[in-house]
Amino acid sequence: MFSGDLPVGLPWQTISAFARILTNQNLTGERFSTREIATIIQEWIELPNVRLLSPGERHWPIFRQMLIEGQARGPMITDAQLAALTVEYGGVLYSTDRDFLRFSGLRLVNPLTQRQNQ
């Protein structure tokens, strides 16, 4: 997606989760230093097709709808917020997490199969 021409929206929640996971020394697999993660994120941000996504004026009503209709609780609150941000910007969320199917109005694509659910 980063090497294509289509705009790629990156929510700050996703950027911080990427940094949190890949610098966590308690997890197995290759870990990165803070400097390495900061360099990767900087490279993403500098790409011409990348847009940083922050909640706008329409965010709360959409987020509220996702919370209530999606019956989001606990960790699902973050999913509801990402779903609301995607809907607010008119985008498509790429995820293999089927929990996102609970949010009406969200266009969701599984990047492994490229199948879209609505």
Backbone atoms as SQL, in Angstrom:
CREATE TABLE atoms (id INTEGER PRIMARY KEY, chain TEXT, resi INTEGER, resn TEXT, atom TEXT, x REAL, y REAL, z REAL);
INSERT INTO atoms VALUES
  (1, 'A', 1, 'MET', 'N', 0.820, -1.200, 0.000),
  (2, 'A', 1, 'MET', 'CA', 0.000, 0.000, 0.000),
  (3, 'A', 1, 'MET', 'C', 0.862, 1.261, 0.000),
  (4, 'A', 2, 'PHE', 'N', 1.978, 1.223, 0.728),
  (5, 'A', 2, 'PHE', 'CA', 2.824, 2.406, 0.809),
  (6, 'A', 2, 'PHE', 'C', 3.470, 2.748, -0.524),
  (7, 'A', 3, 'SER', 'N', 3.722, 1.751, -1.351),
  (8, 'A', 3, 'SER', 'CA', 4.402, 2.006, -2.622),
  (9, 'A', 3, 'SER', 'C', 3.435, 2.339, -3.748),
  (10, 'A', 4, 'GLY', 'N', 2.140, 2.306, -3.487),
  (11, 'A', 4, 'GLY', 'CA', 1.155, 2.601, -4.516),
  (12, 'A', 4, 'GLY', 'C', 0.868, 4.084, -4.642),
  (13, 'A', 5, 'ASP', 'N', -0.093, 4.387, -5.509),
  (14, 'A', 5, 'ASP', 'CA', -0.486, 5.774, -5.737),
  (15, 'A', 5, 'ASP', 'C', -1.676, 6.208, -4.878),
  (16, 'A', 6, 'LEU', 'N', -2.439, 5.235, -4.381),
  (17, 'A', 6, 'LEU', 'CA', -3.623, 5.567, -3.596),
  (18, 'A', 6, 'LEU', 'C', -3.227, 6.135, -2.239),
  (19, 'A', 7, 'PRO', 'N', -4.022, 7.066, -1.707),
  (20, 'A', 7, 'PRO', 'CA', -3.730, 7.599, -0.377),
  (21, 'A', 7, 'PRO', 'C', -3.824, 6.501, 0.685),
  (22, 'A', 8, 'VAL', 'N', -2.915, 6.562, 1.639),
  (23, 'A', 8, 'VAL', 'CA', -2.903, 5.643, 2.774),
  (24, 'A', 8, 'VAL', 'C', -3.068, 6.486, 4.031),
  (25, 'A', 9, 'GLY', 'N', -4.140, 6.234, 4.777),
  (26, 'A', 9, 'GLY', 'CA', -4.363, 6.957, 6.023),
  (27, 'A', 9, 'GLY', 'C', -3.790, 6.199, 7.191),
  (28, 'A', 10, 'LEU', 'N', -2.993, 6.875, 7.988),
  (29, 'A', 10, 'LEU', 'CA', -2.416, 6.264, 9.179),
  (30, 'A', 10, 'LEU', 'C', -2.917, 6.988, 10.425),
  (31, 'A', 11, 'PRO', 'N', -3.751, 6.319, 11.220),
  (32, 'A', 11, 'PRO', 'CA', -4.157, 6.907, 12.497),
  (33, 'A', 11, 'PRO', 'C', -2.984, 6.870, 13.477),
  (34, 'A', 12, 'TRP', 'N', -2.924, 7.845, 14.336),
  (35, 'A', 12, 'TRP', 'CA', -1.853, 7.879, 15.333),
  (36, 'A', 12, 'TRP', 'C', -1.914, 6.650, 16.246),
  (37, 'A', 13, 'GLN', 'N', -3.122, 6.105, 16.488),
  (38, 'A', 13, 'GLN', 'CA', -3.245, 4.907, 17.312),
  (39, 'A', 13, 'GLN', 'C', -2.484, 3.739, 16.685),
  (40, 'A', 14, 'THR', 'N', -2.554, 3.623, 15.371),
  (41, 'A', 14, 'THR', 'CA', -1.878, 2.536, 14.663),
  (42, 'A', 14, 'THR', 'C', -0.367, 2.731, 14.701),
  (43, 'A', 15, 'ILE', 'N', 0.070, 3.950, 14.519),
  (44, 'A', 15, 'ILE', 'CA', 1.508, 4.235, 14.566),
  (45, 'A', 15, 'ILE', 'C', 2.067, 3.909, 15.948),
  (46, 'A', 16, 'SER', 'N', 1.367, 4.330, 17.003),
  (47, 'A', 16, 'SER', 'CA', 1.872, 4.060, 18.354),
  (48, 'A', 16, 'SER', 'C', 1.809, 2.575, 18.687),
  (49, 'A', 17, 'ALA', 'N', 0.798, 1.853, 18.206),
  (50, 'A', 17, 'ALA', 'CA', 0.724, 0.403, 18.440),
  (51, 'A', 17, 'ALA', 'C', 1.880, -0.310, 17.746),
  (52, 'A', 18, 'PHE', 'N', 2.195, 0.104, 16.539),
  (53, 'A', 18, 'PHE', 'CA', 3.339, -0.458, 15.804),
  (54, 'A', 18, 'PHE', 'C', 4.615, -0.275, 16.621),
  (55, 'A', 19, 'ALA', 'N', 4.841, 0.929, 17.117),
  (56, 'A', 19, 'ALA', 'CA', 6.041, 1.221, 17.911),
  (57, 'A', 19, 'ALA', 'C', 6.033, 0.430, 19.218),
  (58, 'A', 20, 'ARG', 'N', 4.891, 0.362, 19.869),
  (59, 'A', 20, 'ARG', 'CA', 4.792, -0.344, 21.149),
  (60, 'A', 20, 'ARG', 'C', 5.113, -1.832, 20.990),
  (61, 'A', 21, 'ILE', 'N', 4.574, -2.460, 19.960),
  (62, 'A', 21, 'ILE', 'CA', 4.768, -3.899, 19.765),
  (63, 'A', 21, 'ILE', 'C', 6.198, -4.221, 19.338),
  (64, 'A', 22, 'LEU', 'N', 6.714, -3.490, 18.369),
  (65, 'A', 22, 'LEU', 'CA', 8.020, -3.841, 17.822),
  (66, 'A', 22, 'LEU', 'C', 9.213, -3.416, 18.684),
  (67, 'A', 23, 'THR', 'N', 8.953, -2.671, 19.753),
  (68, 'A', 23, 'THR', 'CA', 10.028, -2.338, 20.692),
  (69, 'A', 23, 'THR', 'C', 9.891, -3.088, 22.010),
  (70, 'A', 24, 'ASN', 'N', 8.843, -3.920, 22.145),
  (71, 'A', 24, 'ASN', 'CA', 8.593, -4.644, 23.389),
  (72, 'A', 24, 'ASN', 'C', 9.534, -5.845, 23.491),
  (73, 'A', 25, 'GLN', 'N', 10.517, -5.745, 24.357),
  (74, 'A', 25, 'GLN', 'CA', 11.523, -6.799, 24.515),
  (75, 'A', 25, 'GLN', 'C', 10.959, -8.070, 25.141),
  (76, 'A', 26, 'ASN', 'N', 9.763, -8.014, 25.710),
  (77, 'A', 26, 'ASN', 'CA', 9.147, -9.190, 26.320),
  (78, 'A', 26, 'ASN', 'C', 8.470, -10.098, 25.291),
  (79, 'A', 27, 'LEU', 'N', 8.337, -9.642, 24.063),
  (80, 'A', 27, 'LEU', 'CA', 7.723, -10.449, 23.010),
  (81, 'A', 27, 'LEU', 'C', 8.801, -11.206, 22.252),
  (82, 'A', 28, 'THR', 'N', 8.431, -12.337, 21.683),
  (83, 'A', 28, 'THR', 'CA', 9.391, -13.115, 20.906),
  (84, 'A', 28, 'THR', 'C', 9.559, -12.508, 19.518),
  (85, 'A', 29, 'GLY', 'N', 10.620, -12.902, 18.865),
  (86, 'A', 29, 'GLY', 'CA', 10.892, -12.401, 17.525),
  (87, 'A', 29, 'GLY', 'C', 11.817, -11.205, 17.561),
  (88, 'A', 30, 'GLU', 'N', 12.099, -10.714, 16.375),
  (89, 'A', 30, 'GLU', 'CA', 13.015, -9.576, 16.263),
  (90, 'A', 30, 'GLU', 'C', 12.380, -8.320, 16.838),
  (91, 'A', 31, 'ARG', 'N', 13.124, -7.600, 17.633),
  (92, 'A', 31, 'ARG', 'CA', 12.693, -6.329, 18.214),
  (93, 'A', 31, 'ARG', 'C', 13.560, -5.227, 17.641),
  (94, 'A', 32, 'PHE', 'N', 13.038, -4.030, 17.656),
  (95, 'A', 32, 'PHE', 'CA', 13.738, -2.881, 17.106),
  (96, 'A', 32, 'PHE', 'C', 14.041, -1.886, 18.212),
  (97, 'A', 33, 'SER', 'N', 15.072, -1.096, 17.998),
  (98, 'A', 33, 'SER', 'CA', 15.376, -0.023, 18.938),
  (99, 'A', 33, 'SER', 'C', 14.399, 1.128, 18.700),
  (100, 'A', 34, 'THR', 'N', 14.320, 1.996, 19.668),
  (101, 'A', 34, 'THR', 'CA', 13.455, 3.165, 19.526),
  (102, 'A', 34, 'THR', 'C', 13.888, 4.008, 18.326),
  (103, 'A', 35, 'ARG', 'N', 15.183, 4.142, 18.138),
  (104, 'A', 35, 'ARG', 'CA', 15.702, 4.920, 17.001),
  (105, 'A', 35, 'ARG', 'C', 15.288, 4.278, 15.677),
  (106, 'A', 36, 'GLU', 'N', 15.372, 2.948, 15.582),
  (107, 'A', 36, 'GLU', 'CA', 14.981, 2.258, 14.342),
  (108, 'A', 36, 'GLU', 'C', 13.492, 2.448, 14.050),
  (109, 'A', 37, 'ILE', 'N', 12.661, 2.327, 15.083),
  (110, 'A', 37, 'ILE', 'CA', 11.215, 2.506, 14.903),
  (111, 'A', 37, 'ILE', 'C', 10.913, 3.943, 14.487),
  (112, 'A', 38, 'ALA', 'N', 11.562, 4.900, 15.123),
  (113, 'A', 38, 'ALA', 'CA', 11.346, 6.305, 14.768),
  (114, 'A', 38, 'ALA', 'C', 11.739, 6.563, 13.318),
  (115, 'A', 39, 'THR', 'N', 12.791, 5.929, 12.856),
  (116, 'A', 39, 'THR', 'CA', 13.227, 6.084, 11.463),
  (117, 'A', 39, 'THR', 'C', 12.195, 5.501, 10.504),
  (118, 'A', 40, 'ILE', 'N', 11.675, 4.316, 10.824),
  (119, 'A', 40, 'ILE', 'CA', 10.651, 3.688, 9.971),
  (120, 'A', 40, 'ILE', 'C', 9.415, 4.570, 9.894),
  (121, 'A', 41, 'ILE', 'N', 8.953, 5.040, 11.043),
  (122, 'A', 41, 'ILE', 'CA', 7.757, 5.889, 11.075),
  (123, 'A', 41, 'ILE', 'C', 7.999, 7.182, 10.301),
  (124, 'A', 42, 'GLN', 'N', 9.150, 7.785, 10.456),
  (125, 'A', 42, 'GLN', 'CA', 9.483, 9.012, 9.721),
  (126, 'A', 42, 'GLN', 'C', 9.432, 8.769, 8.217),
  (127, 'A', 43, 'GLU', 'N', 9.967, 7.619, 7.777),
  (128, 'A', 43, 'GLU', 'CA', 9.921, 7.278, 6.349),
  (129, 'A', 43, 'GLU', 'C', 8.488, 7.158, 5.861),
  (130, 'A', 44, 'TRP', 'N', 7.616, 6.544, 6.653),
  (131, 'A', 44, 'TRP', 'CA', 6.204, 6.429, 6.273),
  (132, 'A', 44, 'TRP', 'C', 5.586, 7.823, 6.131),
  (133, 'A', 45, 'ILE', 'N', 5.791, 8.654, 7.146),
  (134, 'A', 45, 'ILE', 'CA', 5.164, 9.974, 7.182),
  (135, 'A', 45, 'ILE', 'C', 5.604, 10.832, 5.993),
  (136, 'A', 46, 'GLU', 'N', 6.835, 10.638, 5.532),
  (137, 'A', 46, 'GLU', 'CA', 7.357, 11.436, 4.421),
  (138, 'A', 46, 'GLU', 'C', 6.892, 10.955, 3.048),
  (139, 'A', 47, 'LEU', 'N', 6.247, 9.790, 2.970),
  (140, 'A', 47, 'LEU', 'CA', 5.754, 9.308, 1.680),
  (141, 'A', 47, 'LEU', 'C', 4.655, 10.231, 1.169),
  (142, 'A', 48, 'PRO', 'N', 4.634, 10.520, -0.134),
  (143, 'A', 48, 'PRO', 'CA', 3.663, 11.475, -0.654),
  (144, 'A', 48, 'PRO', 'C', 2.209, 11.010, -0.569),
  (145, 'A', 49, 'ASN', 'N', 1.971, 9.714, -0.484),
  (146, 'A', 49, 'ASN', 'CA', 0.593, 9.223, -0.450),
  (147, 'A', 49, 'ASN', 'C', 0.089, 8.952, 0.974),
  (148, 'A', 50, 'VAL', 'N', 0.902, 9.206, 1.988),
  (149, 'A', 50, 'VAL', 'CA', 0.500, 8.951, 3.363),
  (150, 'A', 50, 'VAL', 'C', -0.164, 10.182, 3.972),
  (151, 'A', 51, 'ARG', 'N', -1.295, 9.939, 4.625),
  (152, 'A', 51, 'ARG', 'CA', -2.043, 10.989, 5.320),
  (153, 'A', 51, 'ARG', 'C', -2.159, 10.579, 6.785),
  (154, 'A', 52, 'LEU', 'N', -1.814, 11.463, 7.691),
  (155, 'A', 52, 'LEU', 'CA', -1.975, 11.194, 9.115),
  (156, 'A', 52, 'LEU', 'C', -3.405, 11.537, 9.505),
  (157, 'A', 53, 'LEU', 'N', -4.073, 10.596, 10.158),
  (158, 'A', 53, 'LEU', 'CA', -5.485, 10.769, 10.482),
  (159, 'A', 53, 'LEU', 'C', -5.684, 11.121, 11.950),
  (160, 'A', 54, 'SER', 'N', -6.396, 12.192, 12.161),
  (161, 'A', 54, 'SER', 'CA', -6.786, 12.623, 13.497),
  (162, 'A', 54, 'SER', 'C', -8.289, 12.843, 13.492),
  (163, 'A', 55, 'PRO', 'N', -8.939, 12.643, 14.623),
  (164, 'A', 55, 'PRO', 'CA', -10.382, 12.864, 14.675),
  (165, 'A', 55, 'PRO', 'C', -10.749, 14.299, 14.302),
  (166, 'A', 56, 'GLY', 'N', -11.816, 14.424, 13.533),
  (167, 'A', 56, 'GLY', 'CA', -12.328, 15.732, 13.139),
  (168, 'A', 56, 'GLY', 'C', -13.640, 16.036, 13.847),
  (169, 'A', 57, 'GLU', 'N', -14.353, 17.017, 13.336),
  (170, 'A', 57, 'GLU', 'CA', -15.602, 17.464, 13.958),
  (171, 'A', 57, 'GLU', 'C', -16.684, 16.392, 13.950),
  (172, 'A', 58, 'ARG', 'N', -16.694, 15.504, 12.963),
  (173, 'A', 58, 'ARG', 'CA', -17.723, 14.469, 12.849),
  (174, 'A', 58, 'ARG', 'C', -17.377, 13.211, 13.648),
  (175, 'A', 59, 'HIS', 'N', -16.206, 13.197, 14.274),
  (176, 'A', 59, 'HIS', 'CA', -15.724, 11.958, 14.891),
  (177, 'A', 59, 'HIS', 'C', -16.622, 11.448, 16.018),
  (178, 'A', 60, 'TRP', 'N', -16.978, 12.324, 16.958),
  (179, 'A', 60, 'TRP', 'CA', -17.730, 11.839, 18.103),
  (180, 'A', 60, 'TRP', 'C', -19.051, 11.184, 17.719),
  (181, 'A', 61, 'PRO', 'N', -19.904, 11.767, 16.876),
  (182, 'A', 61, 'PRO', 'CA', -21.158, 11.076, 16.548),
  (183, 'A', 61, 'PRO', 'C', -20.942, 9.707, 15.883),
  (184, 'A', 62, 'ILE', 'N', -19.931, 9.613, 15.035),
  (185, 'A', 62, 'ILE', 'CA', -19.645, 8.334, 14.381),
  (186, 'A', 62, 'ILE', 'C', -19.084, 7.344, 15.401),
  (187, 'A', 63, 'PHE', 'N', -18.158, 7.791, 16.230),
  (188, 'A', 63, 'PHE', 'CA', -17.562, 6.942, 17.264),
  (189, 'A', 63, 'PHE', 'C', -18.638, 6.455, 18.226),
  (190, 'A', 64, 'ARG', 'N', -19.526, 7.353, 18.620),
  (191, 'A', 64, 'ARG', 'CA', -20.628, 6.993, 19.527),
  (192, 'A', 64, 'ARG', 'C', -21.475, 5.888, 18.915),
  (193, 'A', 65, 'GLN', 'N', -21.797, 6.042, 17.635),
  (194, 'A', 65, 'GLN', 'CA', -22.592, 5.026, 16.934),
  (195, 'A', 65, 'GLN', 'C', -21.859, 3.674, 16.930),
  (196, 'A', 66, 'MET', 'N', -20.561, 3.705, 16.653),
  (197, 'A', 66, 'MET', 'CA', -19.774, 2.465, 16.624),
  (198, 'A', 66, 'MET', 'C', -19.755, 1.809, 18.009),
  (199, 'A', 67, 'LEU', 'N', -19.610, 2.624, 19.047),
  (200, 'A', 67, 'LEU', 'CA', -19.606, 2.091, 20.404),
  (201, 'A', 67, 'LEU', 'C', -20.918, 1.383, 20.734),
  (202, 'A', 68, 'ILE', 'N', -22.013, 2.079, 20.483),
  (203, 'A', 68, 'ILE', 'CA', -23.327, 1.571, 20.877),
  (204, 'A', 68, 'ILE', 'C', -23.773, 0.415, 19.978),
  (205, 'A', 69, 'GLU', 'N', -23.800, 0.648, 18.665),
  (206, 'A', 69, 'GLU', 'CA', -24.290, -0.382, 17.753),
  (207, 'A', 69, 'GLU', 'C', -23.351, -1.582, 17.686),
  (208, 'A', 70, 'GLY', 'N', -22.056, -1.346, 17.836),
  (209, 'A', 70, 'GLY', 'CA', -21.086, -2.435, 17.809),
  (210, 'A', 70, 'GLY', 'C', -20.900, -3.109, 19.158),
  (211, 'A', 71, 'GLN', 'N', -21.609, -2.593, 20.188),
  (212, 'A', 71, 'GLN', 'CA', -21.512, -3.124, 21.548),
  (213, 'A', 71, 'GLN', 'C', -20.052, -3.293, 21.968),
  (214, 'A', 72, 'ALA', 'N', -19.271, -2.245, 21.728),
  (215, 'A', 72, 'ALA', 'CA', -17.831, -2.283, 22.012),
  (216, 'A', 72, 'ALA', 'C', -17.576, -2.108, 23.497),
  (217, 'A', 73, 'ARG', 'N', -16.696, -2.959, 24.012),
  (218, 'A', 73, 'ARG', 'CA', -16.266, -2.898, 25.410),
  (219, 'A', 73, 'ARG', 'C', -14.783, -3.251, 25.471),
  (220, 'A', 74, 'GLY', 'N', -14.112, -2.794, 26.514),
  (221, 'A', 74, 'GLY', 'CA', -12.718, -3.163, 26.744),
  (222, 'A', 74, 'GLY', 'C', -11.845, -2.870, 25.535),
  (223, 'A', 75, 'PRO', 'N', -11.077, -3.875, 25.085),
  (224, 'A', 75, 'PRO', 'CA', -10.177, -3.666, 23.943),
  (225, 'A', 75, 'PRO', 'C', -10.901, -3.289, 22.652),
  (226, 'A', 76, 'MET', 'N', -12.192, -3.600, 22.567),
  (227, 'A', 76, 'MET', 'CA', -12.959, -3.275, 21.360),
  (228, 'A', 76, 'MET', 'C', -13.185, -1.764, 21.211),
  (229, 'A', 77, 'ILE', 'N', -12.962, -1.006, 22.275),
  (230, 'A', 77, 'ILE', 'CA', -13.107, 0.452, 22.204),
  (231, 'A', 77, 'ILE', 'C', -12.126, 1.015, 21.174),
  (232, 'A', 78, 'THR', 'N', -10.900, 0.519, 21.175),
  (233, 'A', 78, 'THR', 'CA', -9.906, 0.971, 20.201),
  (234, 'A', 78, 'THR', 'C', -10.351, 0.608, 18.788),
  (235, 'A', 79, 'ASP', 'N', -10.910, -0.589, 18.610),
  (236, 'A', 79, 'ASP', 'CA', -11.421, -0.990, 17.297),
  (237, 'A', 79, 'ASP', 'C', -12.542, -0.055, 16.852),
  (238, 'A', 80, 'ALA', 'N', -13.429, 0.303, 17.778),
  (239, 'A', 80, 'ALA', 'CA', -14.527, 1.216, 17.450),
  (240, 'A', 80, 'ALA', 'C', -13.988, 2.575, 17.035),
  (241, 'A', 81, 'GLN', 'N', -12.941, 3.032, 17.710),
  (242, 'A', 81, 'GLN', 'CA', -12.355, 4.325, 17.364),
  (243, 'A', 81, 'GLN', 'C', -11.713, 4.281, 15.980),
  (244, 'A', 82, 'LEU', 'N', -10.990, 3.196, 15.667),
  (245, 'A', 82, 'LEU', 'CA', -10.387, 3.065, 14.331),
  (246, 'A', 82, 'LEU', 'C', -11.463, 2.954, 13.261),
  (247, 'A', 83, 'ALA', 'N', -12.535, 2.234, 13.551),
  (248, 'A', 83, 'ALA', 'CA', -13.649, 2.120, 12.605),
  (249, 'A', 83, 'ALA', 'C', -14.275, 3.494, 12.361),
  (250, 'A', 84, 'ALA', 'N', -14.497, 4.252, 13.430),
  (251, 'A', 84, 'ALA', 'CA', -15.092, 5.583, 13.302),
  (252, 'A', 84, 'ALA', 'C', -14.198, 6.518, 12.495),
  (253, 'A', 85, 'LEU', 'N', -12.915, 6.466, 12.739),
  (254, 'A', 85, 'LEU', 'CA', -11.968, 7.306, 12.009),
  (255, 'A', 85, 'LEU', 'C', -11.988, 6.952, 10.520),
  (256, 'A', 86, 'THR', 'N', -12.043, 5.671, 10.215),
  (257, 'A', 86, 'THR', 'CA', -12.090, 5.221, 8.823),
  (258, 'A', 86, 'THR', 'C', -13.364, 5.703, 8.141),
  (259, 'A', 87, 'VAL', 'N', -14.489, 5.569, 8.812),
  (260, 'A', 87, 'VAL', 'CA', -15.770, 6.022, 8.251),
  (261, 'A', 87, 'VAL', 'C', -15.761, 7.541, 8.091),
  (262, 'A', 88, 'GLU', 'N', -15.248, 8.247, 9.089),
  (263, 'A', 88, 'GLU', 'CA', -15.196, 9.717, 9.030),
  (264, 'A', 88, 'GLU', 'C', -14.440, 10.198, 7.797),
  (265, 'A', 89, 'TYR', 'N', -13.345, 9.529, 7.460),
  (266, 'A', 89, 'TYR', 'CA', -12.539, 9.916, 6.307),
  (267, 'A', 89, 'TYR', 'C', -13.010, 9.278, 5.001),
  (268, 'A', 90, 'GLY', 'N', -14.040, 8.414, 5.067),
  (269, 'A', 90, 'GLY', 'CA', -14.541, 7.767, 3.867),
  (270, 'A', 90, 'GLY', 'C', -13.591, 6.722, 3.316),
  (271, 'A', 91, 'GLY', 'N', -12.800, 6.121, 4.193),
  (272, 'A', 91, 'GLY', 'CA', -11.779, 5.173, 3.762),
  (273, 'A', 91, 'GLY', 'C', -12.199, 3.728, 3.865),
  (274, 'A', 92, 'VAL', 'N', -11.222, 2.879, 3.672),
  (275, 'A', 92, 'VAL', 'CA', -11.363, 1.435, 3.777),
  (276, 'A', 92, 'VAL', 'C', -10.340, 0.962, 4.796),
  (277, 'A', 93, 'LEU', 'N', -10.783, 0.151, 5.752),
  (278, 'A', 93, 'LEU', 'CA', -9.877, -0.396, 6.753),
  (279, 'A', 93, 'LEU', 'C', -9.377, -1.755, 6.277),
  (280, 'A', 94, 'TYR', 'N', -8.064, -1.925, 6.242),
  (281, 'A', 94, 'TYR', 'CA', -7.450, -3.196, 5.876),
  (282, 'A', 94, 'TYR', 'C', -7.060, -3.917, 7.158),
  (283, 'A', 95, 'SER', 'N', -7.689, -5.058, 7.410),
  (284, 'A', 95, 'SER', 'CA', -7.410, -5.823, 8.618),
  (285, 'A', 95, 'SER', 'C', -7.875, -7.262, 8.440),
  (286, 'A', 96, 'THR', 'N', -7.160, -8.164, 9.111),
  (287, 'A', 96, 'THR', 'CA', -7.600, -9.553, 9.142),
  (288, 'A', 96, 'THR', 'C', -8.491, -9.815, 10.355),
  (289, 'A', 97, 'ASP', 'N', -8.678, -8.813, 11.186),
  (290, 'A', 97, 'ASP', 'CA', -9.472, -8.943, 12.414),
  (291, 'A', 97, 'ASP', 'C', -10.965, -8.892, 12.082),
  (292, 'A', 98, 'ARG', 'N', -11.627, -10.029, 12.210),
  (293, 'A', 98, 'ARG', 'CA', -13.051, -10.123, 11.884),
  (294, 'A', 98, 'ARG', 'C', -13.941, -9.384, 12.886),
  (295, 'A', 99, 'ASP', 'N', -13.387, -8.973, 14.026),
  (296, 'A', 99, 'ASP', 'CA', -14.172, -8.201, 14.994),
  (297, 'A', 99, 'ASP', 'C', -14.670, -6.894, 14.392),
  (298, 'A', 100, 'PHE', 'N', -13.976, -6.380, 13.392),
  (299, 'A', 100, 'PHE', 'CA', -14.396, -5.126, 12.761),
  (300, 'A', 100, 'PHE', 'C', -15.718, -5.276, 12.005),
  (301, 'A', 101, 'LEU', 'N', -16.143, -6.498, 11.728),
  (302, 'A', 101, 'LEU', 'CA', -17.403, -6.728, 11.025),
  (303, 'A', 101, 'LEU', 'C', -18.601, -6.242, 11.836),
  (304, 'A', 102, 'ARG', 'N', -18.448, -6.046, 13.108),
  (305, 'A', 102, 'ARG', 'CA', -19.552, -5.610, 13.961),
  (306, 'A', 102, 'ARG', 'C', -19.909, -4.135, 13.760),
  (307, 'A', 103, 'PHE', 'N', -19.069, -3.381, 13.060),
  (308, 'A', 103, 'PHE', 'CA', -19.290, -1.947, 12.918),
  (309, 'A', 103, 'PHE', 'C', -19.947, -1.635, 11.576),
  (310, 'A', 104, 'SER', 'N', -21.222, -1.253, 11.630),
  (311, 'A', 104, 'SER', 'CA', -21.959, -0.970, 10.399),
  (312, 'A', 104, 'SER', 'C', -21.422, 0.293, 9.731),
  (313, 'A', 105, 'GLY', 'N', -21.431, 0.260, 8.421),
  (314, 'A', 105, 'GLY', 'CA', -20.951, 1.404, 7.647),
  (315, 'A', 105, 'GLY', 'C', -19.464, 1.380, 7.388),
  (316, 'A', 106, 'LEU', 'N', -18.747, 0.451, 7.999),
  (317, 'A', 106, 'LEU', 'CA', -17.298, 0.354, 7.822),
  (318, 'A', 106, 'LEU', 'C', -16.990, -0.513, 6.617),
  (319, 'A', 107, 'ARG', 'N', -16.205, 0.019, 5.694),
  (320, 'A', 107, 'ARG', 'CA', -15.716, -0.785, 4.570),
  (321, 'A', 107, 'ARG', 'C', -14.428, -1.451, 5.021),
  (322, 'A', 108, 'LEU', 'N', -14.437, -2.773, 4.993),
  (323, 'A', 108, 'LEU', 'CA', -13.343, -3.567, 5.533),
  (324, 'A', 108, 'LEU', 'C', -12.819, -4.505, 4.463),
  (325, 'A', 109, 'VAL', 'N', -11.504, -4.549, 4.296),
  (326, 'A', 109, 'VAL', 'CA', -10.869, -5.463, 3.348),
  (327, 'A', 109, 'VAL', 'C', -9.851, -6.308, 4.107),
  (328, 'A', 110, 'ASN', 'N', -9.930, -7.621, 3.888),
  (329, 'A', 110, 'ASN', 'CA', -8.927, -8.526, 4.421),
  (330, 'A', 110, 'ASN', 'C', -7.741, -8.468, 3.465),
  (331, 'A', 111, 'PRO', 'N', -6.585, -7.980, 3.915),
  (332, 'A', 111, 'PRO', 'CA', -5.448, -7.818, 2.998),
  (333, 'A', 111, 'PRO', 'C', -4.888, -9.152, 2.496),
  (334, 'A', 112, 'LEU', 'N', -5.197, -10.251, 3.183),
  (335, 'A', 112, 'LEU', 'CA', -4.705, -11.552, 2.751),
  (336, 'A', 112, 'LEU', 'C', -5.528, -12.128, 1.607),
  (337, 'A', 113, 'THR', 'N', -6.810, -11.785, 1.583),
  (338, 'A', 113, 'THR', 'CA', -7.696, -12.312, 0.538),
  (339, 'A', 113, 'THR', 'C', -8.149, -11.233, -0.429),
  (340, 'A', 114, 'GLN', 'N', -7.989, -9.950, -0.035),
  (341, 'A', 114, 'GLN', 'CA', -8.445, -8.793, -0.798),
  (342, 'A', 114, 'GLN', 'C', -9.973, -8.772, -0.957),
  (343, 'A', 115, 'ARG', 'N', -10.681, -9.541, -0.114),
  (344, 'A', 115, 'ARG', 'CA', -12.152, -9.513, -0.142),
  (345, 'A', 115, 'ARG', 'C', -12.659, -8.389, 0.722),
  (346, 'A', 116, 'GLN', 'N', -13.650, -7.670, 0.183),
  (347, 'A', 116, 'GLN', 'CA', -14.225, -6.540, 0.919),
  (348, 'A', 116, 'GLN', 'C', -15.534, -6.973, 1.567),
  (349, 'A', 117, 'ASN', 'N', -15.707, -6.568, 2.824),
  (350, 'A', 117, 'ASN', 'CA', -16.967, -6.762, 3.559),
  (351, 'A', 117, 'ASN', 'C', -17.547, -5.405, 3.852),
  (352, 'A', 118, 'GLN', 'N', -18.879, -5.328, 3.849),
  (353, 'A', 118, 'GLN', 'CA', -19.523, -4.070, 4.224),
  (354, 'A', 118, 'GLN', 'C', -20.618, -4.352, 5.207);
